[in-house]
Amino acid sequence: MLALDQSDFLARYWQREPLLIRAGVPDFVPPVSAEELAGLALEPEVESRIAECRGDPATAAAWQLEHGPFQPSDFDRGHPWTLLVQGVDQLLEEVAALRSLAAFIPGWRLDDIMVSYANDGGGIGPHYDLYDVFLLQGAGERSWRIGQRCDDTTSLLPHPDLKLLAEFHGEAEYTLRTGDVLYLPPGVAHWGISRGDSTCFSLGFRAPRMADLLSRWLDARLEHLPQSLLLRDPGRDSATAAGEITGGDIDNTLQQLRALLEAGGDDSWFGELVTESVLEPPAGRALRRLHLQLGEPGSARLAPGARVAWQVADTGIRVFANGASEGFPASARDSLCILCAGEPLPLPAVPTVQSVLEFLLDQGALDVD
């Protein structure tokens, strides 16, 4: 867990202000080296990028972006450059363990852990993100300049691949060393520059777009509306002008729509949305199911990259896995919490828990040993 006062952080900084946490991870030993990161970037199934600056970083023409997979020769460059590898927590258990550093933030908010390597002067230029991020310094040192607040109206350089700020107004600067952490809320401009060779671990926390939430919420309501339910207007005023839609017509309609939206209903739409994933069920699912059904000793844990959450329901709990959901008895809660914390669950499991495990397995969210 990060070395900070969690209550104070959530009250004063989360989604509000940047925060530098010196020695946020005391005695931190980076779980992946620059060489290992480069090795991952050679693999075709790994999402990787290299950003290189070949001139004035304030100009779009100076910046080049390449997508992996790469060849070893791609890492021999004469300009400042940065290698970024996405979702390393889904590839290496040692990196996945870093997810627990911010366990006081709901697990459904954590997107992934990106790891970057930069040579001296390397970075990806001045930019801002739409998500919360904890920047954990690995090997070496990296300076971070903190700038202005940004939004959709902020001017960007005309670059086809990178969202580089046209103007950067520095307000603070910090040099991070191994184990230091910098928290940045959405919309805060920042610019990282490596001092010598360095690595950085970025814990990114996504939030669903309000447009997606509204669409999914409305869809859930529409599914349960009978086709025979029509707009009603008893006691209406008489029409005074041919063809007119009056303000009273609009007000009456909005009143009935608000009543429908405010009525209680199934709220599983939220969990299904925030756990959506592109993961495919792993090979050997039938053998894993047989292992569960035979009650053989072993262990189960969430699959790398699985998105799993749960909520209290009227008859127990509702479990969400990679966009799907199903109801289970409340007695399965403790075992589910163990899995969501990234810990292995001993097998065999009691029947109630086994049914949850089979559901997770069907959604590609479970590994069984």
C-alpha positions in Angstrom: 0.0 0.0 0.0 1.2 3.5 -0.7 2.8 5.3 2.2 0.1 8.1 2.6 -2.8 9.0 4.7 -5.6 7.5 2.6 -8.5 9.6 4.2 -6.6 12.8 3.7 -5.6 11.9 0.2 -9.2 11.1 -0.8 -10.5 14.2 0.8 -8.0 16.7 -0.5 -6.3 15.3 -3.6 -8.2 12.6 -5.4 -9.6 14.1 -8.7 -8.6 17.5 -7.3 -4.9 18.3 -7.0 -1.5 16.7 -7.8 0.4 15.2 -4.9 4.1 14.3 -4.6 4.6 11.3 -2.3 8.3 11.0 -1.5 9.2 7.3 -0.8 5.6 6.4 -1.5 6.8 2.8 -1.9 9.7 2.5 0.6 12.6 0.3 -0.5 11.0 -0.2 -3.9 12.8 -2.7 -6.1 11.5 -2.3 -9.7 10.0 -5.7 -10.7 10.9 -5.3 -14.4 14.1 -3.9 -16.0 14.6 -1.9 -19.1 16.0 -5.0 -20.9 12.9 -7.1 -19.9 10.6 -4.3 -21.0 12.3 -4.2 -24.4 11.9 -8.0 -24.6 8.2 -7.6 -24.1 8.0 -5.0 -26.9 9.3 -7.6 -29.3 6.2 -9.7 -28.9 3.4 -9.2 -31.4 0.6 -9.6 -28.9 2.0 -6.8 -26.6 0.9 -3.2 -27.1 4.0 -1.0 -27.3 5.1 2.3 -28.7 8.2 4.4 -29.1 8.1 8.2 -29.0 11.2 9.9 -30.2 12.0 13.7 -30.2 14.3 14.8 -33.1 14.4 18.5 -32.5 12.5 21.3 -30.7 9.9 19.5 -28.4 7.6 22.6 -28.8 7.1 21.7 -32.5 4.9 18.8 -33.8 7.5 17.9 -36.6 10.1 17.0 -34.0 8.0 14.1 -32.6 7.9 10.6 -34.1 5.7 7.8 -32.9 6.1 4.1 -33.8 4.1 1.1 -32.8 5.4 -2.3 -32.0 6.2 -5.1 -32.2 9.8 -3.9 -32.5 13.1 -5.4 -33.5 16.3 -5.1 -31.3 17.7 -2.6 -33.7 14.8 -0.3 -33.0 16.3 0.4 -29.6 19.5 1.9 -31.0 18.6 5.6 -31.4 20.6 8.8 -31.4 17.9 11.1 -30.0 15.9 11.2 -26.8 13.3 8.4 -26.9 10.8 6.6 -24.7 9.5 3.0 -24.9 6.0 2.5 -23.5 4.5 -0.9 -22.9 0.8 -1.1 -22.0 -0.9 -3.6 -19.7 2.4 -5.0 -18.2 0.4 -6.1 -15.1 -1.4 -8.5 -17.5 1.9 -10.0 -18.6 4.0 -10.2 -15.4 2.8 -11.3 -12.0 5.4 -9.2 -10.3 4.0 -6.0 -11.9 0.4 -7.2 -11.2 1.3 -7.1 -7.5 1.7 -3.3 -7.8 -2.1 -3.1 -8.2 -2.5 -3.5 -4.5 -0.6 -0.2 -3.9 -3.8 1.7 -4.5 -6.3 -0.9 -3.2 -8.1 1.9 -1.4 -9.5 3.0 -4.8 -12.2 0.6 -6.1 -10.8 -2.1 -8.3 -13.2 -1.4 -11.1 -11.5 2.0 -11.5 -8.1 0.6 -12.2 -7.4 0.2 -15.9 -3.8 -1.1 -16.2 -0.2 -0.6 -15.4 1.9 0.9 -18.2 5.7 0.7 -17.9 8.0 3.1 -19.7 11.7 3.3 -20.3 13.4 6.5 -21.4 17.0 7.4 -22.2 18.5 10.7 -21.1 16.2 13.5 -22.1 13.5 11.1 -23.2 9.8 11.7 -22.6 6.5 12.0 -24.5 6.2 15.8 -24.4 3.8 18.1 -22.7 0.3 16.5 -22.5 -2.6 15.8 -20.3 -4.7 12.7 -19.6 -8.3 12.0 -19.0 -7.7 9.6 -16.2 -6.1 9.5 -12.7 -2.6 8.2 -12.6 0.0 7.3 -10.0 3.5 7.7 -11.5 5.8 5.3 -9.6 9.5 5.9 -10.3 11.4 2.8 -11.0 15.1 2.8 -11.9 17.0 6.1 -12.3 15.5 9.6 -12.1 12.8 11.4 -14.0 11.8 15.1 -13.7 8.1 16.0 -14.0 6.9 19.5 -14.8 3.3 20.2 -13.7 1.3 22.7 -15.7 -2.1 24.2 -16.3 -5.5 22.7 -16.2 -6.7 21.4 -19.6 -9.9 20.3 -21.2 -11.4 19.8 -24.7 -10.9 23.5 -25.6 -7.1 23.3 -24.9 -5.0 23.9 -28.0 -2.9 21.0 -29.3 0.0 20.8 -31.7 -1.1 19.4 -35.2 0.4 15.9 -34.7 -1.4 12.9 -36.1 -0.6 10.5 -33.2 0.4 12.4 -30.1 -1.8 14.9 -28.2 0.9 17.5 -27.5 0.0 20.8 -25.9 0.5 23.8 -28.0 1.4 25.8 -24.9 2.7 24.6 -21.6 2.7 26.8 -18.5 4.9 25.2 -15.9 3.8 25.7 -12.3 5.9 23.2 -10.4 8.7 20.7 -11.1 9.7 17.5 -9.2 12.5 15.1 -9.7 11.4 11.5 -8.8 13.8 8.9 -7.6 13.2 5.2 -7.1 10.1 4.6 -4.9 8.8 8.2 -5.2 5.2 8.6 -6.5 3.5 11.5 -8.2 -0.3 11.5 -8.3 -2.0 13.4 -11.1 -5.8 14.0 -11.5 -7.4 14.2 -14.9 -6.8 17.3 -17.0 -3.5 18.4 -15.4 -0.8 19.2 -17.9 2.5 17.4 -17.2 5.8 16.8 -18.9 8.2 14.0 -17.9 11.9 14.2 -18.8 14.3 11.4 -18.0 17.6 12.3 -16.2 19.8 9.5 -17.6 18.2 6.1 -18.2 15.0 5.5 -16.2 11.9 3.5 -15.9 8.4 4.5 -14.6 5.3 2.5 -13.6 2.1 4.3 -14.4 -1.0 3.0 -12.5 -3.9 4.4 -14.6 -7.5 4.7 -13.2 -10.1 5.0 -15.9 -13.6 6.4 -15.5 -16.5 5.6 -17.9 -17.6 8.4 -20.1 -20.8 10.1 -18.9 -22.3 9.6 -22.4 -21.8 5.8 -22.1 -23.3 5.7 -18.6 -26.3 7.7 -19.7 -26.8 5.5 -22.8 -26.5 2.3 -20.8 -28.8 3.6 -18.0 -31.5 4.6 -20.5 -31.2 1.2 -22.3 -31.8 -0.6 -19.0 -34.9 1.5 -18.4 -36.2 1.0 -21.9 -35.9 -2.8 -21.6 -38.6 -2.9 -19.0 -41.1 -0.3 -20.4 -44.2 -1.9 -21.8 -45.0 -1.0 -25.4 -48.5 0.0 -24.4 -47.3 2.8 -22.1 -48.1 6.1 -23.8 -47.9 9.7 -23.0 -50.9 10.9 -21.0 -52.4 14.3 -20.9 -55.6 14.3 -18.8 -57.0 17.7 -17.8 -55.1 19.5 -20.6 -55.9 23.0 -21.7 -57.7 23.5 -25.0 -55.7 24.2 -28.1 -55.8 27.9 -29.1 -53.7 27.9 -32.3 -53.7 25.3 -35.0 -50.7 23.0 -35.0 -49.0 24.6 -31.9 -46.9 22.6 -29.4 -47.2 24.5 -26.1 -44.8 24.8 -23.2 -47.4 22.9 -21.2 -47.1 19.9 -23.6 -43.3 19.9 -23.1 -43.6 20.2 -19.3 -46.1 17.4 -19.1 -43.9 15.1 -21.2 -40.7 15.9 -19.2 -42.6 15.3 -15.9 -43.6 11.8 -17.1 -40.1 11.0 -18.4 -38.5 12.1 -15.1 -40.9 9.8 -13.2 -39.9 6.9 -15.4 -36.2 7.6 -14.9 -36.4 8.0 -11.2 -38.4 4.8 -10.7 -36.4 2.0 -9.2 -35.1 -0.8 -11.4 -32.3 -3.2 -12.1 -29.0 -1.5 -11.6 -26.7 -4.2 -12.9 -26.1 -2.1 -16.0 -23.4 -0.1 -14.1 -21.3 -3.1 -13.1 -21.6 -4.7 -16.6 -20.4 -1.4 -18.1 -17.4 -0.8 -15.9 -16.1 -4.4 -16.1 -16.3 -4.7 -19.9 -13.3 -6.3 -21.4 -12.0 -7.7 -24.7 -10.5 -10.8 -23.0 -11.3 -14.2 -24.6 -11.9 -17.3 -22.4 -8.5 -19.1 -22.1 -7.8 -22.4 -23.8 -8.4 -25.5 -21.8 -11.5 -24.1 -20.1 -13.2 -27.5 -20.2 -10.2 -29.1 -18.3 -10.3 -26.3 -15.7 -14.1 -26.8 -15.3 -13.5 -30.5 -14.8 -10.8 -29.7 -12.2 -13.4 -27.7 -10.3 -16.1 -30.3 -10.5 -13.9 -33.1 -9.3 -13.0 -31.1 -6.2 -9.2 -31.7 -6.6 -6.8 -29.7 -4.5 -5.3 -26.6 -6.1 -6.0 -22.9 -6.2 -7.9 -20.4 -8.3 -7.1 -16.8 -9.0 -8.3 -14.1 -11.4 -6.9 -14.2 -14.9 -4.5 -11.5 -15.9 -6.5 -8.5 -17.1 -9.8 -9.8 -15.9 -12.3 -7.2 -14.7 -14.3 -8.5 -11.8 -16.5 -6.6 -9.3 -19.6 -7.3 -7.2 -22.5 -5.5 -5.5 -25.0 -6.3 -2.8 -28.4 -7.4 -4.3 -31.8 -8.1 -2.8 -31.2 -11.8 -2.6 -27.4 -11.9 -2.1 -24.7 -10.5 -4.3 -24.4 -9.8 -8.0 -21.1 -10.7 -9.6 -19.7 -8.9 -12.6 -17.0 -10.3 -14.9 -15.8 -8.9 -18.2 -19.2 -7.3 -18.9 -21.4 -10.2 -17.8 -23.3 -10.6 -14.5 -25.1 -13.2 -12.4 -26.6 -13.4 -9.0 -25.2 -15.6 -6.2 -25.8 -16.2 -2.4 -24.1 -13.7 0.0 -22.1 -16.5 1.5 -19.8 -16.3 -1.6 -18.8 -12.8 -0.7 -15.6 -13.5 1.3 -14.2 -15.8 -1.3 -14.9 -13.3 -4.0 -13.1 -10.6 -2.0 -10.0 -12.8 -1.8 -10.0 -13.2 -5.6 -10.6 -9.5 -6.2 -7.7 -8.7 -3.9 -5.4 -10.6 -6.3 -4.9 -13.5 -3.9 -5.2 -17.2 -4.7 -8.3 -19.1 -3.4 -7.7 -22.6 -2.2 -9.6 -25.4 -3.8 -11.7 -27.4 -3.5 -14.4 -24.8 -2.8 -17.8 -25.2 -1.2 -20.7 -25.6 -3.8 -21.8 -22.0 -3.5 -18.3 -20.7 -4.2 -17.8 -23.2 -6.9 -20.8 -21.9 -8.8 -19.1 -18.4 -8.7 -15.9 -19.9 -9.9 -17.6 -21.6 -12.8 -19.2 -18.3 -13.8 -15.9 -16.5 -13.7 -14.3 -19.3 -15.7 -17.0 -19.1 -18.4 -16.2 -15.3 -18.7 -12.5 -15.9 -19.1 -11.9 -14.3 -15.8 -10.4 -17.2 -13.8 -7.2 -19.3 -13.8 -7.3 -22.7 -12.1 -4.1 -24.5 -11.1 
